[in-house]
């Protein structure tokens, strides 16, 4: 939801992972970052110039983070 705090969004991401989701992306337009959740111990923050590779979740799909915001 647009009014959720980052903590609330993170709680939802962790819930989805616990429910079997393989990857959760949390996009923060304010900081131009994407938080990639694979599991509770594997959270990566990607920045404007980084590339996202969906790995085994969506084989062959990649994108540059900056493309989300341009």
N, C-alpha and C positions, 0 to 999 in steps of 0.2 A: 504494500500500500504506500502511496506517496508520502504519508505523514509518519510512517514507521521510523524509529531511530535505527542507527546502524546496529545496535545491540539486538533489537527486535528482529531485524533482517538476518543477522548472523544466527540467532536462535532458530529461525525458520530453516535456514540453510542446513544447520546441523540436524534438525528434525528430518528433513528430506533425505539426508545421507543415511541416517539411522533407519529410514523407511525403505532403503534400497536404491535410491538414486545414485548413479555412478559419478556424476559431476554436477556441481551447482556453480553458476556464474553470478556474481553480484557486481553490477556496474554502478560506479559512482561518478556521475558526470561532473560533480564539483571538483574532484581531484583528478579526473580523467584517468581513473584506474579501474581495473577489473580484478576482483578477488575470486580466485579459482579454488573451489573446495572439492577435493577428491575424497578425503576422509578427515576426521578430527585432527589427525597429526600431519596432514599434508595440505596446507593452505598456502597458495602462492599469490602474491600481489604483482600484477603486471601493469606497466606504465605505458605512456603514450607511444614510445618507439618500439615496444616489445611486440612479439608475435604470440598468438594463442594457437596452440595445436591441440585439437580435441582428442588426440591419441586414439585409444581403443573404443572411446565412446562414440565417435563419429569419424571413422577412418578416412584420412586424406583431407579433412577440413582444417584449414588454417585461416587466420586473418590477423592483420595488424591492428593493435588496440586503437591507435589514432583514427583509423577508419570509422570507428563507432561514433566519434565526436565531430567529424568533419562534414 
